[in-house]
Amino acid sequence: MGASSPLRKKRVVLLGATGSIGENTLRVLAAHRDRLELVGVAARANWEKLATITGQFGVRDVALFEPGACAAARAHPAAFPPGTRVHGGLDGLNALARLPEADIVLVAVVGTTGLEPALTALAAGKDLALASKEILVLAGKFVMAEARRHGGRLLPVDSEHNAVFQCLEGHRATAGAADAASGVRRVVLTASGGAFRDWPVERLAAATPADALKHPNWAMGPKITVDSATLANKGLELIEAQWLFGLQPGQCAAVLHPQSIVHCLVEFADGAMLAQLCPPSMTFPIQHALLYPERVPGADAGLDLSRLLNLEFRPVDAARFPMLQLAQAAMAAGGVAPAIYNAANELAVAAFLDGRIPFLAIPQVVEHTLATIRNFEPDVLSAVVAIDAESRRVAAGHLQTFSS
Ligand SMILES: NC(=O)c1ccc[n+]([C@@H]2O[C@H](COP(=O)([O-])OP(=O)(O)OC[C@H]3O[C@@H](n4cnc5c(N)ncnc54)[C@H](OP(=O)(O)O)[C@@H]3O)[C@@H](O)[C@H]2O)c1
């Protein structure tokens, strides 16, 4: 970092710039050009949208995961501002994650592709703003260890975890940063219930991808929207919370909250609860993570308390959401079970979105994969990466049985 001045901008790398989190991040960056500067952007294939972003924000480093898209971008240099460097593949994402001028790397790549770039950013001493929940589910133990080793801050972007981070902030100041979870009885994450929360259970067998993608409160990418409909999303988040805040599985719970205004409840040992509230827009947690610890007016208006505000909480109906139960069982089992759950879910959701399996087959694929692969405690990162690959093989094999 150069000479510090109060006006020095934080330099941001954004992996997953063309997606839903990416777009919300660009809104935050546009609202805070005096404080934040975008220095690198990456996507899988959408080079045209990256070209537009580089023009709008004066970004010099771009990465595209897909080789064909990278070649297409290099073949159209005029689409990018002069001097733009186009990086390719996973190496390209890693190059952005360790850009010397970057202060903070926001990983919002869907799935687990962002794991290596996230570790690269931490090893390079950057702060890591993490939206991709799958990363901690796959390799929480190793990511948290890398953050501790290099002293980089891990700032949660997922709205519920960002909310917990905010609720624990005063507590950390008294309990000590290393002891943030002491005195915490449990952390309760709220769930909107997704597209099917009010559907009769018997209708779920016929639910289509178009039905599942109609989220009542949030506009998000397709994978996470389906995960919201199954509540796998909440399951992944409970596992993510366990790693981020050093909790035991029994300390992580979920409650249905249809309005998506309260994002978490942190219950302390004395029974007091703190909650974090804001409208259901990702610009709130993204801004909090990028500008942390500074608080300034944001891209979206806050809650309007001059209007009626109903806040409703309901217990989760376990029978309706087997994916949440499977996640809780995987979290309790520990070891590589969460990684198996995550990989099998990713394949099952992709198959559902392609119309290859019905909605209710998603938990069947995950349950089968969890039951097939032996659980163990991984002591090296390569072991979880291997289990991720094996889980995908087993899940893909089981998916074949639906087409025959
Ligand atoms: N959306 C939300 O409100 C929300 C909230 C909390 C957490 N999250 C988490 O944030 C992550 C992103 O979610 P999203 O809703 O923004 O997804 P999305 O709209 O589907 O966007 C995904 C982004 O990742 C990029 N990408 C996909 N595969 C890649 C790869 N192999 N290499 C590089 N880039 C790749 C995509 O690029 P292309 O456009 O080129 O395909 C796109 O920019 C997920 O892990 C999700 O669970 C999202």
The ligand as an SDF file (V2000), in Angstrom:
LIG
                    3D

 48 52  0  0  0  0  0  0  0  0999 V2000
  -27.2120  -12.8570   -5.8880 N   0  0  0  0  0  0  0  0  0  0  0  0
  -27.2700  -12.6420   -4.5930 C   0  0  0  0  0  0  0  0  0  0  0  0
  -28.0580  -11.8150   -4.1290 O   0  0  0  0  0  0  0  0  0  0  0  0
  -26.3550  -13.4050   -3.6610 C   0  0  0  0  0  0  0  0  0  0  0  0
  -26.4840  -13.2130   -2.2750 C   0  0  0  0  0  0  0  0  0  0  0  0
  -25.5920  -13.8550   -1.4300 C   0  0  0  0  0  0  0  0  0  0  0  0
  -24.6010  -14.6800   -1.9380 C   0  0  0  0  0  0  0  0  0  0  0  0
  -24.5120  -14.8740   -3.2880 N   0  0  0  0  0  0  0  0  0  0  0  0
  -23.4620  -15.7680   -3.8010 C   0  0  0  0  0  0  0  0  0  0  0  0
  -22.6530  -15.0290   -4.7240 O   0  0  0  0  0  0  0  0  0  0  0  0
  -22.2160  -15.8760   -5.7720 C   0  0  0  0  0  0  0  0  0  0  0  0
  -22.6450  -15.2570   -7.1070 C   0  0  0  0  0  0  0  0  0  0  0  0
  -24.0610  -15.2750   -7.1410 O   0  0  0  0  0  0  0  0  0  0  0  0
  -24.8780  -14.4740   -8.2690 P   0  0  0  0  0  0  0  0  0  0  0  0
  -26.2920  -14.5590   -7.8700 O   0  0  0  0  0  0  0  0  0  0  0  0
  -24.2380  -13.1450   -8.4860 O   0  0  0  0  0  0  0  0  0  0  0  0
  -24.6160  -15.4250   -9.5410 O   0  0  0  0  0  0  0  0  0  0  0  0
  -24.8680  -15.0860  -11.0650 P   0  0  0  0  0  0  0  0  0  0  0  0
  -25.7960  -13.9490  -11.2360 O   0  0  0  0  0  0  0  0  0  0  0  0
  -25.1920  -16.3860  -11.7180 O   0  0  0  0  0  0  0  0  0  0  0  0
  -23.4160  -14.5830  -11.5610 O   0  0  0  0  0  0  0  0  0  0  0  0
  -22.3130  -15.4290  -11.5030 C   0  0  0  0  0  0  0  0  0  0  0  0
  -21.0710  -14.6750  -11.8510 C   0  0  0  0  0  0  0  0  0  0  0  0
  -19.9580  -15.5640  -11.7510 O   0  0  0  0  0  0  0  0  0  0  0  0
  -19.2800  -15.5960  -13.0200 C   0  0  0  0  0  0  0  0  0  0  0  0
  -18.7210  -16.9320  -13.1590 N   0  0  0  0  0  0  0  0  0  0  0  0
  -19.3790  -18.1160  -13.1800 C   0  0  0  0  0  0  0  0  0  0  0  0
  -18.4960  -19.1260  -13.3270 N   0  0  0  0  0  0  0  0  0  0  0  0
  -17.2600  -18.5490  -13.3900 C   0  0  0  0  0  0  0  0  0  0  0  0
  -15.9540  -19.0460  -13.5600 C   0  0  0  0  0  0  0  0  0  0  0  0
  -15.7180  -20.3600  -13.7000 N   0  0  0  0  0  0  0  0  0  0  0  0
  -14.9250  -18.1510  -13.5840 N   0  0  0  0  0  0  0  0  0  0  0  0
  -15.1430  -16.8280  -13.4590 C   0  0  0  0  0  0  0  0  0  0  0  0
  -16.3670  -16.2990  -13.3010 N   0  0  0  0  0  0  0  0  0  0  0  0
  -17.4060  -17.1440  -13.2780 C   0  0  0  0  0  0  0  0  0  0  0  0
  -20.3350  -15.2770  -14.0440 C   0  0  0  0  0  0  0  0  0  0  0  0
  -19.7350  -14.8490  -15.2740 O   0  0  0  0  0  0  0  0  0  0  0  0
  -20.5700  -15.0010  -16.6990 P   0  0  0  0  0  0  0  0  0  0  0  0
  -21.6110  -13.9130  -16.6480 O   0  0  0  0  0  0  0  0  0  0  0  0
  -19.5440  -14.7480  -17.7480 O   0  0  0  0  0  0  0  0  0  0  0  0
  -21.1530  -16.3740  -16.7120 O   0  0  0  0  0  0  0  0  0  0  0  0
  -21.0550  -14.1510  -13.2930 C   0  0  0  0  0  0  0  0  0  0  0  0
  -20.2990  -12.9750  -13.3130 O   0  0  0  0  0  0  0  0  0  0  0  0
  -22.8360  -17.2590   -5.5010 C   0  0  0  0  0  0  0  0  0  0  0  0
  -21.8970  -18.0550   -4.8580 O   0  0  0  0  0  0  0  0  0  0  0  0
  -24.0050  -16.9610   -4.5820 C   0  0  0  0  0  0  0  0  0  0  0  0
  -24.2860  -18.0420   -3.7140 O   0  0  0  0  0  0  0  0  0  0  0  0
  -25.3540  -14.2520   -4.1540 C   0  0  0  0  0  0  0  0  0  0  0  0
  1  2  1  0
  2  3  2  0
  2  4  1  0
  4  5  1  0
  4 48  2  0
  5  6  2  0
  6  7  1  0
  7  8  2  0
  8  9  1  0
  8 48  1  0
  9 10  1  0
  9 46  1  0
 10 11  1  0
 11 12  1  0
 11 44  1  0
 12 13  1  0
 13 14  1  0
 14 15  2  0
 14 16  1  0
 14 17  1  0
 17 18  1  0
 18 19  2  0
 18 20  1  0
 18 21  1  0
 21 22  1  0
 22 23  1  0
 23 24  1  0
 23 42  1  0
 24 25  1  0
 25 26  1  0
 25 36  1  0
 26 27  1  0
 26 35  1  0
 27 28  2  0
 28 29  1  0
 29 30  1  0
 29 35  2  0
 30 31  1  0
 30 32  2  0
 32 33  1  0
 33 34  2  0
 34 35  1  0
 36 37  1  0
 36 42  1  0
 37 38  1  0
 38 39  2  0
 38 40  1  0
 38 41  1  0
 42 43  1  0
 44 45  1  0
 44 46  1  0
 46 47  1  0
M  CHG  2   8   1  16  -1
M  END
$$$$
